[in-house]
Amino acid sequence: MRSAYITHPDCSRHSMGVDHPECPARLGAINDQLLIKGLLDHMTEFDAPLASVEQLGRAHSLLYVNEILAMAPSEGYVHVDPDTSMGPHTVPAALRAAGAAIEATDLVLGGRVETAFCSVRPPGHHAERAAAMGFCFFNNVAVGIHHALDVHGLERVALIDFDVHHGNGSADIFRDDERVLMCSIFEKNLYPFNGEEANGTNMVNVGLAPGTGGEALRAAVTDRWLPALDAFRPQLVYVSAGFDAHREDDMSHLGFVESDYAWVTRRIMEVAARHCGGRVISCLEGGYVLSPLARSAAAHIRVLIGAD
């Protein structure tokens, strides 16, 4: 299976301050683990391009995009919410992160690769159409999906989000868009404190109780996601790949382990094989304790690239 690994040094330059959990070392930890496991030998590396204002504007309001670009400080930090701030290197990183999703879409739909992993930051799934929040500025997967729909002309794209936090930004952008089916799991009563009531007819949201683990994930996927995905018959599958539900990650109270991320990735790949020639694009979202993040990402990527 031909697979792309899309990243850029700019994504490691963005910082929100010392001791912030969404730290530059996240990408290095993943890359090191992939090297140790020999997984990068099975992938072709591409530099993430800079997303354009026009490309961002398909998922976000142009007013919001221009406001974010104008806020960039030359030094220090500018806060956009209590947990999220911009530094001098934030805008290039955010443009590369969104650009990676666009590059992945072009590569996959152009037939150059079957799958892609975008190892980028800042993450994106909390960024709403006109609001930054939750460490996110632009919604990377939403920008990529709109590129697939509006530029490549696809009619049905699935978005699967297994981050421990609900992807409220993606839900806001794709609310009632019949071209997109969004399937998500997340921990109940955790930031951003919504999602249990789906805000669109095209949302399959499953909140998991604190303290649950892989069995709850398997039940949610088998009973809720798979029937909806098979009925929808996606032409392309996007993944918001967050690894902060791992039992060693103190951002949450769920108990996933590496084998759970491998299991859910297998189910995603099976759906893609049935409906869209195995075409899957995965973008990094959460995961904040470096060792479990790296191990979980590697377990996910091993299946994604067919090395499992």
TAZI-V56219 format. One record per pair of residues at least 24 apart in sequence whose C-alpha atoms are under 8 Angstrom apart, sorted by the first residue. I is the first residue (numbers start at 1). J is the second residue. D is the distance in Angstrom with one decimal. If there is no record, write none. Layout:
# TAZI-V56219
i=I j=J d=D
i=I j=J d=D
This chain:
# TAZI-V56219
i=1 j=113 d=7.6
i=1 j=114 d=6.6
i=1 j=115 d=7.9
i=1 j=305 d=6.1
i=1 j=306 d=6.1
i=2 j=42 d=7.6
i=2 j=43 d=6.8
i=2 j=44 d=7.9
i=2 j=112 d=7.5
i=2 j=113 d=4.7
i=2 j=114 d=5.6
i=2 j=115 d=6.8
i=2 j=305 d=7.2
i=3 j=42 d=7.1
i=3 j=43 d=5.0
i=3 j=44 d=6.3
i=3 j=113 d=5.2
i=3 j=114 d=6.0
i=3 j=115 d=4.8
i=3 j=116 d=5.3
i=3 j=117 d=7.8
i=3 j=305 d=5.8
i=4 j=43 d=5.3
i=4 j=44 d=4.9
i=4 j=45 d=5.8
i=4 j=46 d=6.9
i=4 j=104 d=7.5
i=4 j=113 d=6.5
i=4 j=115 d=6.4
i=4 j=116 d=4.4
i=4 j=117 d=6.2
i=5 j=40 d=7.8
i=5 j=43 d=6.0
i=5 j=44 d=5.9
i=5 j=45 d=4.6
i=5 j=46 d=6.1
i=5 j=116 d=5.9
i=5 j=117 d=5.1
i=5 j=118 d=6.1
i=5 j=119 d=7.1
i=6 j=45 d=5.8
i=6 j=46 d=4.8
i=6 j=47 d=5.8
i=6 j=48 d=5.8
i=6 j=100 d=6.1
i=6 j=104 d=7.4
i=6 j=116 d=7.3
i=6 j=117 d=6.2
i=6 j=118 d=4.7
i=6 j=119 d=6.0
i=6 j=120 d=7.7
i=7 j=45 d=7.7
i=7 j=46 d=6.7
i=7 j=47 d=5.5
i=7 j=48 d=5.3
i=7 j=96 d=7.9
i=7 j=97 d=7.8
i=7 j=100 d=6.9
i=7 j=118 d=6.0
i=7 j=119 d=5.2
i=7 j=120 d=5.6
i=8 j=47 d=5.4
i=8 j=48 d=5.5
i=8 j=96 d=7.0
i=8 j=120 d=7.3
i=10 j=89 d=7.4
i=10 j=92 d=6.3
i=10 j=93 d=5.1
i=10 j=96 d=7.2
i=11 j=92 d=7.6
i=11 j=93 d=4.4
i=11 j=94 d=7.4
i=11 j=96 d=6.9
i=11 j=97 d=7.0
i=11 j=120 d=5.8
i=11 j=121 d=5.3
i=11 j=122 d=7.1
i=12 j=93 d=7.5
i=12 j=121 d=7.3
i=13 j=89 d=5.9
i=13 j=90 d=7.6
i=13 j=93 d=7.2
i=14 j=87 d=6.8
i=14 j=88 d=7.6
i=14 j=89 d=4.9
i=14 j=90 d=4.8
i=14 j=93 d=6.0
i=14 j=121 d=7.9
i=14 j=122 d=7.6
i=15 j=86 d=7.7
i=15 j=87 d=6.4
i=15 j=89 d=7.3
i=15 j=90 d=7.1
i=16 j=77 d=7.3
i=16 j=84 d=7.1
i=16 j=85 d=5.6
i=16 j=86 d=6.5
i=16 j=87 d=6.5
i=21 j=288 d=5.7
i=21 j=289 d=7.9
i=22 j=122 d=7.8
i=22 j=135 d=7.1
i=22 j=286 d=8.0
i=22 j=288 d=6.3
i=23 j=288 d=7.9
i=25 j=290 d=7.7
i=26 j=288 d=7.2
i=26 j=290 d=6.1
i=26 j=293 d=7.7
i=26 j=294 d=7.9
i=27 j=119 d=6.6
i=27 j=120 d=7.1
i=27 j=121 d=7.8
i=29 j=290 d=6.2
i=29 j=291 d=7.3
i=29 j=293 d=7.8
i=29 j=294 d=5.6
i=30 j=293 d=7.2
i=30 j=294 d=4.4
i=30 j=295 d=7.7
i=30 j=297 d=6.7
i=30 j=298 d=7.2
i=31 j=294 d=7.9
i=33 j=294 d=5.9
i=33 j=295 d=6.8
i=33 j=298 d=6.7
i=34 j=298 d=6.0
i=37 j=298 d=7.9
i=39 j=298 d=7.9
i=39 j=301 d=7.9
i=39 j=302 d=6.8
i=39 j=307 d=7.6
i=42 j=305 d=7.3
i=42 j=307 d=7.8
i=43 j=305 d=7.6
i=47 j=100 d=7.7
i=48 j=96 d=5.4
i=48 j=97 d=7.0
i=48 j=99 d=5.7
i=48 j=100 d=4.5
i=48 j=103 d=6.7
i=49 j=95 d=7.8
i=49 j=96 d=5.5
i=49 j=99 d=5.0
i=49 j=100 d=6.3
i=49 j=103 d=7.1
i=50 j=92 d=7.3
i=50 j=95 d=4.9
i=50 j=96 d=4.7
i=50 j=97 d=8.0
i=50 j=98 d=7.5
i=50 j=99 d=5.1
i=50 j=100 d=8.0
i=51 j=95 d=5.0
i=51 j=96 d=6.3
i=51 j=98 d=5.9
i=51 j=99 d=4.3
i=51 j=102 d=7.6
i=52 j=95 d=7.6
i=52 j=99 d=7.9
i=55 j=143 d=6.8
i=55 j=147 d=7.2
i=56 j=98 d=7.7
i=56 j=138 d=7.5
i=56 j=143 d=6.0
i=58 j=143 d=6.8
i=58 j=146 d=6.2
i=58 j=147 d=7.7
i=59 j=129 d=6.3
i=59 j=139 d=7.5
i=59 j=142 d=5.9
i=59 j=143 d=5.4
i=59 j=146 d=6.5
i=59 j=173 d=6.6
i=60 j=128 d=7.4
i=60 j=129 d=4.3
i=60 j=130 d=6.0
i=60 j=138 d=7.8
i=60 j=173 d=7.7
i=61 j=129 d=6.0
i=61 j=130 d=5.8
i=63 j=130 d=8.0
i=64 j=129 d=7.9
i=64 j=130 d=5.3
i=64 j=131 d=7.2
i=65 j=130 d=7.9
i=68 j=137 d=7.8
i=80 j=132 d=6.7
i=80 j=133 d=7.1
i=81 j=132 d=7.6
i=81 j=133 d=6.0
i=81 j=134 d=7.9
i=83 j=133 d=7.5
i=83 j=134 d=6.3
i=83 j=135 d=6.5
i=84 j=132 d=8.0
i=84 j=133 d=6.2
i=84 j=134 d=6.2
i=84 j=135 d=4.8
i=84 j=136 d=7.3
i=85 j=135 d=7.6
i=93 j=121 d=6.7
i=93 j=122 d=6.8
i=94 j=121 d=6.9
i=94 j=122 d=5.9
i=94 j=137 d=6.7
i=94 j=138 d=6.6
i=95 j=138 d=8.0
i=96 j=120 d=7.7
i=97 j=121 d=5.8
i=97 j=122 d=6.7
i=97 j=123 d=7.6
i=97 j=140 d=6.2
i=98 j=138 d=6.8
i=98 j=139 d=7.0
i=98 j=140 d=4.3
i=98 j=141 d=7.4
i=98 j=143 d=6.4
i=98 j=144 d=7.2
i=99 j=140 d=7.7
i=99 j=144 d=8.0
i=100 j=140 d=7.9
i=101 j=140 d=6.1
i=101 j=141 d=6.2
i=101 j=143 d=7.0
i=101 j=144 d=4.7
i=101 j=281 d=7.9
i=101 j=283 d=7.2
i=102 j=143 d=7.1
i=102 j=144 d=4.8
i=102 j=147 d=6.5
i=104 j=144 d=7.9
i=104 j=281 d=6.7
i=105 j=144 d=6.3
i=105 j=145 d=7.9
i=105 j=147 d=7.3
i=105 j=148 d=6.4
i=105 j=281 d=7.4
i=108 j=279 d=6.6
i=108 j=280 d=7.9
i=108 j=281 d=7.9
i=109 j=152 d=7.8
i=114 j=277 d=7.8
i=114 j=278 d=6.3
i=114 j=279 d=5.0
i=114 j=280 d=6.8
i=115 j=278 d=7.4
i=115 j=279 d=5.6
i=115 j=280 d=4.8
i=115 j=281 d=5.6
i=115 j=282 d=8.0
i=115 j=304 d=6.8
i=115 j=305 d=6.6
i=116 j=280 d=6.6
i=116 j=281 d=4.8
i=116 j=282 d=6.1
i=116 j=304 d=8.0
i=117 j=281 d=6.1
i=117 j=282 d=4.8
i=117 j=283 d=5.9
i=117 j=284 d=7.7
i=117 j=301 d=7.4
i=118 j=281 d=7.7
i=118 j=282 d=6.1
i=118 j=283 d=4.7
i=118 j=284 d=6.2
i=119 j=283 d=6.6
i=119 j=284 d=5.7
i=120 j=283 d=7.3
i=120 j=284 d=6.2
i=121 j=284 d=7.4
i=121 j=285 d=7.7
i=122 j=285 d=8.0
i=123 j=284 d=6.6
i=123 j=285 d=4.7
i=123 j=286 d=7.0
i=124 j=169 d=7.9
i=124 j=285 d=6.6
i=125 j=167 d=4.9
i=125 j=168 d=6.8
i=125 j=169 d=5.3
i=125 j=170 d=5.6
i=125 j=240 d=7.2
i=125 j=285 d=7.1
i=126 j=166 d=7.9
i=126 j=167 d=5.4
i=126 j=168 d=5.4
i=126 j=169 d=4.2
i=126 j=170 d=6.9
i=127 j=168 d=7.6
i=127 j=169 d=4.6
i=127 j=170 d=7.3
i=128 j=168 d=7.1
i=128 j=169 d=3.8
i=128 j=170 d=6.6
i=128 j=172 d=5.8
i=128 j=173 d=6.2
i=129 j=169 d=6.9
i=129 j=172 d=6.7
i=129 j=173 d=5.5
i=134 j=192 d=7.9
i=139 j=169 d=7.0
i=139 j=170 d=7.1
i=140 j=283 d=7.6
i=141 j=170 d=7.9
i=141 j=238 d=7.0
i=141 j=239 d=7.7
i=141 j=240 d=6.9
i=141 j=283 d=6.8
i=142 j=170 d=6.3
i=142 j=173 d=7.3
i=145 j=238 d=7.6
i=149 j=179 d=7.9
i=154 j=235 d=6.9
i=155 j=179 d=5.6
i=155 j=235 d=7.4
i=156 j=180 d=5.8
i=156 j=181 d=7.7
i=156 j=232 d=7.5
i=156 j=233 d=7.3
i=156 j=234 d=5.0
i=156 j=235 d=5.6
i=156 j=236 d=7.2
i=157 j=181 d=6.6
i=157 j=234 d=5.1
i=157 j=235 d=5.7
i=157 j=236 d=5.1
i=157 j=237 d=5.9
i=157 j=238 d=7.4
i=158 j=182 d=5.9
i=158 j=183 d=7.7
i=158 j=229 d=7.5
i=158 j=234 d=5.6
i=158 j=235 d=7.8
i=158 j=236 d=6.4
i=158 j=237 d=4.8
i=158 j=238 d=6.1
i=159 j=183 d=6.3
i=159 j=237 d=6.0
i=159 j=238 d=4.8
i=159 j=239 d=5.7
i=159 j=240 d=7.3
i=160 j=184 d=5.8
i=160 j=237 d=7.4
i=160 j=238 d=6.2
i=160 j=239 d=4.8
i=160 j=240 d=6.1
i=161 j=185 d=6.6
i=161 j=239 d=5.8
i=161 j=240 d=4.5
i=161 j=241 d=6.3
i=161 j=242 d=7.5
i=162 j=186 d=6.7
i=162 j=239 d=7.9
i=162 j=240 d=6.5
i=162 j=241 d=6.0
i=162 j=242 d=5.9
i=162 j=243 d=7.7
i=163 j=240 d=6.9
i=163 j=241 d=6.0
i=163 j=242 d=3.8
i=163 j=243 d=6.0
i=163 j=244 d=6.4
i=163 j=245 d=6.7
i=163 j=285 d=6.9
i=163 j=286 d=6.3
i=164 j=242 d=6.8
i=164 j=243 d=7.3
i=164 j=244 d=5.7
i=164 j=245 d=4.9
i=164 j=252 d=7.0
i=164 j=254 d=7.9
i=164 j=286 d=7.9
i=165 j=190 d=6.7
i=165 j=191 d=6.1
i=165 j=192 d=6.8
i=166 j=191 d=7.4
i=166 j=192 d=6.6
i=166 j=193 d=7.9
i=166 j=194 d=7.0
i=166 j=195 d=6.0
i=167 j=195 d=8.0
i=168 j=192 d=7.2
i=168 j=194 d=7.4
i=168 j=195 d=6.9
i=171 j=199 d=7.1
i=171 j=200 d=7.7
i=171 j=203 d=7.6
i=172 j=199 d=7.9
i=175 j=199 d=6.4
i=175 j=200 d=4.8
i=175 j=201 d=7.6
i=175 j=202 d=7.1
i=175 j=203 d=7.8
i=176 j=200 d=4.8
i=176 j=201 d=5.5
i=176 j=202 d=5.7
i=177 j=202 d=6.9
i=178 j=202 d=6.4
i=181 j=229 d=7.6
i=181 j=232 d=7.3
i=183 j=225 d=6.1
i=185 j=217 d=7.7
i=185 j=220 d=7.6
i=187 j=252 d=7.5
i=187 j=253 d=7.6
i=187 j=254 d=7.1
i=190 j=252 d=7.8
i=204 j=228 d=7.8
i=209 j=254 d=7.8
i=210 j=252 d=7.9
i=210 j=253 d=5.1
i=210 j=254 d=5.6
i=211 j=253 d=5.5
i=211 j=254 d=5.0
i=211 j=255 d=6.5
i=212 j=253 d=7.8
i=212 j=254 d=5.4
i=212 j=255 d=6.0
i=213 j=254 d=5.6
i=213 j=255 d=4.2
i=213 j=256 d=5.0
i=214 j=255 d=6.9
i=214 j=256 d=5.4
i=214 j=257 d=7.5
i=214 j=260 d=5.7
i=217 j=260 d=7.8
i=218 j=264 d=7.5
i=221 j=264 d=7.6
i=226 j=271 d=7.7
i=229 j=271 d=7.3
i=230 j=271 d=7.0
i=230 j=275 d=7.9
i=233 j=275 d=5.5
i=233 j=276 d=7.8
i=234 j=272 d=7.6
i=234 j=275 d=6.1
i=234 j=276 d=6.4
i=235 j=275 d=6.4
i=235 j=276 d=4.7
i=235 j=279 d=7.9
i=236 j=272 d=7.2
i=236 j=276 d=5.9
i=236 j=279 d=5.6
i=236 j=280 d=6.3
i=237 j=272 d=6.6
i=237 j=279 d=6.4
i=237 j=280 d=4.8
i=237 j=281 d=6.3
i=238 j=280 d=5.8
i=238 j=281 d=4.8
i=238 j=282 d=5.8
i=238 j=283 d=7.8
i=239 j=280 d=7.5
i=239 j=281 d=6.1
i=239 j=282 d=4.5
i=239 j=283 d=6.1
i=240 j=282 d=6.2
i=240 j=283 d=5.4
i=240 j=284 d=6.3
i=240 j=285 d=6.0
i=241 j=282 d=6.3
i=241 j=283 d=5.7
i=241 j=284 d=5.0
i=241 j=285 d=5.4
i=241 j=286 d=7.2
i=242 j=284 d=6.1
i=242 j=285 d=4.5
i=242 j=286 d=4.2
i=242 j=287 d=5.8
i=243 j=285 d=7.6
i=243 j=286 d=5.6
i=243 j=287 d=4.4
i=243 j=288 d=8.0
i=243 j=292 d=7.9
i=243 j=293 d=5.9
i=243 j=296 d=6.5
i=243 j=297 d=7.1
i=244 j=286 d=5.5
i=244 j=287 d=4.0
i=244 j=288 d=6.4
i=244 j=293 d=7.3
i=245 j=287 d=7.7
i=246 j=292 d=6.9
i=246 j=293 d=8.0
i=246 j=296 d=8.0
i=248 j=289 d=7.3
i=248 j=292 d=6.5
i=249 j=287 d=7.1
i=249 j=288 d=6.5
i=249 j=289 d=5.5
i=249 j=292 d=7.2
i=250 j=289 d=7.6
i=251 j=288 d=7.4
i=257 j=296 d=7.3
i=258 j=292 d=7.9
i=258 j=295 d=6.6
i=258 j=296 d=4.8
i=258 j=299 d=6.0
i=258 j=300 d=8.0
i=259 j=299 d=7.1
i=261 j=296 d=6.5
i=261 j=299 d=6.5
i=261 j=300 d=5.7
i=262 j=299 d=5.3
i=262 j=300 d=5.1
i=262 j=302 d=7.9
i=262 j=303 d=6.3
i=265 j=300 d=6.0
i=265 j=303 d=6.4
i=265 j=304 d=6.7
i=266 j=303 d=6.3
i=266 j=304 d=7.7
i=269 j=304 d=7.0
i=280 j=304 d=7.8
